[in-house]
Amino acid sequence: MSQPLPGLFRHRPFQIAWVWEIVCVLAGVAVYVTTDNAIAFIALIFMGAAPMAVVMLRFIKAQKAGLKPDRSGDIVQ
């Protein structure tokens, strides 16, 4: 990617997906430790990874189309 990683962290959709992924991973670990349920653990991991994959695919698609990212929703400007 031509945009550096710190620049990507400023995009709100990426931040929301990042937080959701971390929450799902922590919930998956907690479920696995307390109930030893591997299926719930895997489901939570996939549930956390799906929004991040969508955000990254949309970012790559927009970058290939030559569009500049919308910075109006950035937290840090």
BELMOMO-V131489 format. One record per pair of residues at least 12 apart in sequence whose ideal C-beta (glycine too) atoms are under 8 Angstrom apart, sorted by the first residue. I is the first residue (numbers start at 0). J is the second residue. D is the distance in whole Angstrom. If there is no record, write none. Layout:
i,j,d
I,J,D
I,J,D
This chain:
i,j,d
0,58,8
0,59,8
0,62,7
1,62,7
2,62,8
2,68,8
7,58,8
9,70,8
9,73,5
9,74,7
9,75,5
9,76,8
10,58,8
10,68,6
10,72,8
10,73,6
11,72,4
11,73,7
11,74,6
12,54,5
12,57,8
12,72,8
13,54,5
13,58,8
14,74,7
15,50,8
16,50,4
16,51,4
16,53,8
16,54,5
17,51,7
19,47,6
19,50,5
19,51,8
20,47,4
20,48,6
20,50,7
20,51,5
21,47,8
22,47,7
23,43,5
23,44,7
23,46,5
23,47,3
23,48,8
24,43,7
24,44,6
24,47,6
26,43,5
27,39,7
27,40,4
27,41,8
27,42,8
27,43,4
27,44,5
27,47,7
28,40,7
30,43,7
